[in-house]
Amino acid sequence: MIKIWFIFILSFSIGCIPIGTPGPQGDPGPAGPAGPRTQRR
């Protein structure tokens, strides 16, 4: 469970850094493929 959280935070951070802060249109882009891809059970 900790791994999923770590990956989720990492993915969110990576997708938030290039976008800045207020970037809902760019957030779902990089966070989309990274979220479900790492959540593979």
PyMOL Python script that loads the backbone (N, CA, C, O; Angstrom):
from pymol import cmd

cmd.read_pdbstr("""\
ATOM      1  N   MET A   1       0.846  -1.204   0.000  1.00  0.00           N
ATOM      2  CA  MET A   1       0.000   0.000   0.000  1.00  0.00           C
ATOM      3  C   MET A   1       0.877   1.248   0.000  1.00  0.00           C
ATOM      4  O   MET A   1       0.558   2.239  -0.656  1.00  0.00           O
ATOM      5  N   ILE A   2       1.971   1.195   0.730  1.00  0.00           N
ATOM      6  CA  ILE A   2       2.871   2.360   0.786  1.00  0.00           C
ATOM      7  C   ILE A   2       3.435   2.643  -0.606  1.00  0.00           C
ATOM      8  O   ILE A   2       3.590   3.797  -1.005  1.00  0.00           O
ATOM      9  N   LYS A   3       3.738   1.572  -1.333  1.00  0.00           N
ATOM     10  CA  LYS A   3       4.309   1.755  -2.681  1.00  0.00           C
ATOM     11  C   LYS A   3       3.332   2.512  -3.568  1.00  0.00           C
ATOM     12  O   LYS A   3       3.725   3.416  -4.305  1.00  0.00           O
ATOM     13  N   ILE A   4       2.068   2.144  -3.498  1.00  0.00           N
ATOM     14  CA  ILE A   4       1.058   2.812  -4.329  1.00  0.00           C
ATOM     15  C   ILE A   4       1.009   4.302  -3.984  1.00  0.00           C
ATOM     16  O   ILE A   4       0.946   5.150  -4.874  1.00  0.00           O
ATOM     17  N   TRP A   5       1.039   4.610  -2.694  1.00  0.00           N
ATOM     18  CA  TRP A   5       1.001   6.022  -2.273  1.00  0.00           C
ATOM     19  C   TRP A   5       2.227   6.754  -2.787  1.00  0.00           C
ATOM     20  O   TRP A   5       2.129   7.869  -3.301  1.00  0.00           O
ATOM     21  N   PHE A   6       3.396   6.109  -2.643  1.00  0.00           N
ATOM     22  CA  PHE A   6       4.658   6.735  -3.084  1.00  0.00           C
ATOM     23  C   PHE A   6       4.601   7.029  -4.578  1.00  0.00           C
ATOM     24  O   PHE A   6       4.949   8.123  -5.023  1.00  0.00           O
ATOM     25  N   ILE A   7       4.157   6.035  -5.343  1.00  0.00           N
ATOM     26  CA  ILE A   7       4.073   6.219  -6.799  1.00  0.00           C
ATOM     27  C   ILE A   7       3.054   7.310  -7.122  1.00  0.00           C
ATOM     28  O   ILE A   7       3.282   8.143  -8.000  1.00  0.00           O
ATOM     29  N   PHE A   8       1.942   7.299  -6.414  1.00  0.00           N
ATOM     30  CA  PHE A   8       0.890   8.289  -6.677  1.00  0.00           C
ATOM     31  C   PHE A   8       1.414   9.699  -6.420  1.00  0.00           C
ATOM     32  O   PHE A   8       1.207  10.600  -7.233  1.00  0.00           O
ATOM     33  N   ILE A   9       2.094   9.889  -5.287  1.00  0.00           N
ATOM     34  CA  ILE A   9       2.646  11.207  -4.937  1.00  0.00           C
ATOM     35  C   ILE A   9       3.726  11.592  -5.948  1.00  0.00           C
ATOM     36  O   ILE A   9       3.786  12.737  -6.395  1.00  0.00           O
ATOM     37  N   LEU A  10       4.568  10.637  -6.301  1.00  0.00           N
ATOM     38  CA  LEU A  10       5.657  10.921  -7.242  1.00  0.00           C
ATOM     39  C   LEU A  10       5.068  11.342  -8.587  1.00  0.00           C
ATOM     40  O   LEU A  10       5.493  12.332  -9.183  1.00  0.00           O
ATOM     41  N   SER A  11       4.089  10.579  -9.052  1.00  0.00           N
ATOM     42  CA  SER A  11       3.463  10.888 -10.339  1.00  0.00           C
ATOM     43  C   SER A  11       2.805  12.267 -10.284  1.00  0.00           C
ATOM     44  O   SER A  11       2.920  13.054 -11.223  1.00  0.00           O
ATOM     45  N   PHE A  12       2.125  12.550  -9.197  1.00  0.00           N
ATOM     46  CA  PHE A  12       1.442  13.836  -9.055  1.00  0.00           C
ATOM     47  C   PHE A  12       2.463  14.974  -9.041  1.00  0.00           C
ATOM     48  O   PHE A  12       2.247  16.024  -9.647  1.00  0.00           O
ATOM     49  N   SER A  13       3.581  14.748  -8.339  1.00  0.00           N
ATOM     50  CA  SER A  13       4.625  15.779  -8.243  1.00  0.00           C
ATOM     51  C   SER A  13       5.237  16.024  -9.612  1.00  0.00           C
ATOM     52  O   SER A  13       5.397  17.172 -10.027  1.00  0.00           O
ATOM     53  N   ILE A  14       5.577  14.958 -10.312  1.00  0.00           N
ATOM     54  CA  ILE A  14       6.209  15.095 -11.631  1.00  0.00           C
ATOM     55  C   ILE A  14       5.256  15.823 -12.584  1.00  0.00           C
ATOM     56  O   ILE A  14       5.686  16.663 -13.375  1.00  0.00           O
ATOM     57  N   GLY A  15       3.974  15.503 -12.507  1.00  0.00           N
ATOM     58  CA  GLY A  15       3.007  16.128 -13.412  1.00  0.00           C
ATOM     59  C   GLY A  15       2.688  17.551 -12.985  1.00  0.00           C
ATOM     60  O   GLY A  15       2.211  18.352 -13.789  1.00  0.00           O
ATOM     61  N   CYS A  16       2.951  17.868 -11.728  1.00  0.00           N
ATOM     62  CA  CYS A  16       2.638  19.211 -11.228  1.00  0.00           C
ATOM     63  C   CYS A  16       3.814  20.157 -11.450  1.00  0.00           C
ATOM     64  O   CYS A  16       3.618  21.359 -11.631  1.00  0.00           O
ATOM     65  N   ILE A  17       5.027  19.626 -11.439  1.00  0.00           N
ATOM     66  CA  ILE A  17       6.221  20.470 -11.577  1.00  0.00           C
ATOM     67  C   ILE A  17       6.218  21.193 -12.932  1.00  0.00           C
ATOM     68  O   ILE A  17       6.324  22.419 -12.963  1.00  0.00           O
ATOM     69  N   PRO A  18       6.097  20.457 -14.067  1.00  0.00           N
ATOM     70  CA  PRO A  18       6.126  21.100 -15.383  1.00  0.00           C
ATOM     71  C   PRO A  18       4.906  21.986 -15.622  1.00  0.00           C
ATOM     72  O   PRO A  18       4.992  22.978 -16.345  1.00  0.00           O
ATOM     73  N   ILE A  19       3.797  21.639 -15.031  1.00  0.00           N
ATOM     74  CA  ILE A  19       2.576  22.425 -15.217  1.00  0.00           C
ATOM     75  C   ILE A  19       2.639  23.686 -14.348  1.00  0.00           C
ATOM     76  O   ILE A  19       2.152  24.743 -14.748  1.00  0.00           O
ATOM     77  N   GLY A  20       3.237  23.571 -13.163  1.00  0.00           N
ATOM     78  CA  GLY A  20       3.306  24.724 -12.263  1.00  0.00           C
ATOM     79  C   GLY A  20       2.454  24.437 -11.039  1.00  0.00           C
ATOM     80  O   GLY A  20       2.847  23.658 -10.170  1.00  0.00           O
ATOM     81  N   THR A  21       1.278  25.071 -10.972  1.00  0.00           N
ATOM     82  CA  THR A  21       0.384  24.789  -9.842  1.00  0.00           C
ATOM     83  C   THR A  21      -1.054  24.660 -10.357  1.00  0.00           C
ATOM     84  O   THR A  21      -1.652  23.592 -10.225  1.00  0.00           O
ATOM     85  N   PRO A  22      -1.621  25.720 -10.940  1.00  0.00           N
ATOM     86  CA  PRO A  22      -2.978  25.635 -11.463  1.00  0.00           C
ATOM     87  C   PRO A  22      -2.979  25.094 -12.887  1.00  0.00           C
ATOM     88  O   PRO A  22      -3.010  25.872 -13.841  1.00  0.00           O
ATOM     89  N   GLY A  23      -2.946  23.788 -13.043  1.00  0.00           N
ATOM     90  CA  GLY A  23      -2.923  23.208 -14.400  1.00  0.00           C
ATOM     91  C   GLY A  23      -3.785  21.965 -14.464  1.00  0.00           C
ATOM     92  O   GLY A  23      -3.248  20.863 -14.574  1.00  0.00           O
ATOM     93  N   PRO A  24      -5.104  22.098 -14.400  1.00  0.00           N
ATOM     94  CA  PRO A  24      -5.997  20.935 -14.441  1.00  0.00           C
ATOM     95  C   PRO A  24      -6.021  20.295 -15.826  1.00  0.00           C
ATOM     96  O   PRO A  24      -6.288  19.101 -15.959  1.00  0.00           O
ATOM     97  N   GLN A  25      -5.740  21.097 -16.860  1.00  0.00           N
ATOM     98  CA  GLN A  25      -5.776  20.554 -18.228  1.00  0.00           C
ATOM     99  C   GLN A  25      -4.521  19.724 -18.493  1.00  0.00           C
ATOM    100  O   GLN A  25      -4.573  18.737 -19.227  1.00  0.00           O
ATOM    101  N   GLY A  26      -3.406  20.117 -17.905  1.00  0.00           N
ATOM    102  CA  GLY A  26      -2.149  19.398 -18.153  1.00  0.00           C
ATOM    103  C   GLY A  26      -1.955  18.287 -17.129  1.00  0.00           C
ATOM    104  O   GLY A  26      -1.219  17.332 -17.378  1.00  0.00           O
ATOM    105  N   ASP A  27      -2.611  18.411 -15.979  1.00  0.00           N
ATOM    106  CA  ASP A  27      -2.443  17.397 -14.917  1.00  0.00           C
ATOM    107  C   ASP A  27      -2.948  16.025 -15.365  1.00  0.00           C
ATOM    108  O   ASP A  27      -2.229  15.038 -15.212  1.00  0.00           O
ATOM    109  N   PRO A  28      -4.162  15.935 -15.913  1.00  0.00           N
ATOM    110  CA  PRO A  28      -4.707  14.638 -16.320  1.00  0.00           C
ATOM    111  C   PRO A  28      -3.887  13.992 -17.424  1.00  0.00           C
ATOM    112  O   PRO A  28      -3.949  12.777 -17.613  1.00  0.00           O
ATOM    113  N   GLY A  29      -3.114  14.796 -18.159  1.00  0.00           N
ATOM    114  CA  GLY A  29      -2.297  14.241 -19.242  1.00  0.00           C
ATOM    115  C   GLY A  29      -1.220  13.310 -18.700  1.00  0.00           C
ATOM    116  O   GLY A  29      -1.303  12.098 -18.900  1.00  0.00           O
ATOM    117  N   PRO A  30      -0.214  13.845 -18.020  1.00  0.00           N
ATOM    118  CA  PRO A  30       0.896  13.039 -17.503  1.00  0.00           C
ATOM    119  C   PRO A  30       0.483  12.167 -16.327  1.00  0.00           C
ATOM    120  O   PRO A  30       1.088  11.122 -16.086  1.00  0.00           O
ATOM    121  N   ALA A  31      -0.531  12.583 -15.602  1.00  0.00           N
ATOM    122  CA  ALA A  31      -0.937  11.816 -14.417  1.00  0.00           C
ATOM    123  C   ALA A  31      -1.837  10.652 -14.828  1.00  0.00           C
ATOM    124  O   ALA A  31      -1.956   9.666 -14.101  1.00  0.00           O
ATOM    125  N   GLY A  32      -2.470  10.772 -15.996  1.00  0.00           N
ATOM    126  CA  GLY A  32      -3.375   9.706 -16.440  1.00  0.00           C
ATOM    127  C   GLY A  32      -2.625   8.394 -16.691  1.00  0.00           C
ATOM    128  O   GLY A  32      -2.889   7.395 -16.022  1.00  0.00           O
ATOM    129  N   PRO A  33      -1.697   8.389 -17.648  1.00  0.00           N
ATOM    130  CA  PRO A  33      -0.983   7.149 -17.985  1.00  0.00           C
ATOM    131  C   PRO A  33      -0.101   6.658 -16.859  1.00  0.00           C
ATOM    132  O   PRO A  33       0.198   5.466 -16.781  1.00  0.00           O
ATOM    133  N   ALA A  34       0.323   7.558 -15.984  1.00  0.00           N
ATOM    134  CA  ALA A  34       1.232   7.160 -14.897  1.00  0.00           C
ATOM    135  C   ALA A  34       0.435   6.563 -13.745  1.00  0.00           C
ATOM    136  O   ALA A  34       0.931   5.687 -13.035  1.00  0.00           O
ATOM    137  N   GLY A  35      -0.784   7.027 -13.555  1.00  0.00           N
ATOM    138  CA  GLY A  35      -1.587   6.519 -12.429  1.00  0.00           C
ATOM    139  C   GLY A  35      -1.971   5.050 -12.605  1.00  0.00           C
ATOM    140  O   GLY A  35      -1.510   4.199 -11.845  1.00  0.00           O
ATOM    141  N   PRO A  36      -2.811   4.743 -13.598  1.00  0.00           N
ATOM    142  CA  PRO A  36      -3.271   3.363 -13.792  1.00  0.00           C
ATOM    143  C   PRO A  36      -2.133   2.428 -14.163  1.00  0.00           C
ATOM    144  O   PRO A  36      -2.188   1.231 -13.883  1.00  0.00           O
ATOM    145  N   ARG A  37      -1.117   2.967 -14.786  1.00  0.00           N
ATOM    146  CA  ARG A  37      -0.001   2.117 -15.229  1.00  0.00           C
ATOM    147  C   ARG A  37       0.748   1.554 -14.018  1.00  0.00           C
ATOM    148  O   ARG A  37       1.171   0.397 -14.030  1.00  0.00           O
ATOM    149  N   THR A  38       0.912   2.368 -12.979  1.00  0.00           N
ATOM    150  CA  THR A  38       1.660   1.913 -11.800  1.00  0.00           C
ATOM    151  C   THR A  38       0.723   1.189 -10.832  1.00  0.00           C
ATOM    152  O   THR A  38       1.182   0.432  -9.976  1.00  0.00           O
ATOM    153  N   GLN A  39      -0.562   1.412 -10.961  1.00  0.00           N
ATOM    154  CA  GLN A  39      -1.517   0.775 -10.034  1.00  0.00           C
ATOM    155  C   GLN A  39      -1.815  -0.654 -10.460  1.00  0.00           C
ATOM    156  O   GLN A  39      -2.792  -1.247 -10.002  1.00  0.00           O
ATOM    157  N   ARG A  40      -0.988  -1.210 -11.328  1.00  0.00           N
ATOM    158  CA  ARG A  40      -1.202  -2.600 -11.779  1.00  0.00           C
ATOM    159  C   ARG A  40      -1.066  -3.554 -10.598  1.00  0.00           C
ATOM    160  O   ARG A  40      -0.003  -3.610  -9.980  1.00  0.00           O
ATOM    161  N   ARG A  41      -2.119  -4.307 -10.269  1.00  0.00           N
ATOM    162  CA  ARG A  41      -2.050  -5.212  -9.108  1.00  0.00           C
ATOM    163  C   ARG A  41      -1.270  -6.455  -9.493  1.00  0.00           C
ATOM    164  O   ARG A  41      -1.090  -7.351  -8.668  1.00  0.00           O
TER     165      ARG A  41
END
""", "prot")
cmd.dss("prot")
cmd.show_as("cartoon", "prot")
cmd.util.cbc("prot")
cmd.orient("prot")
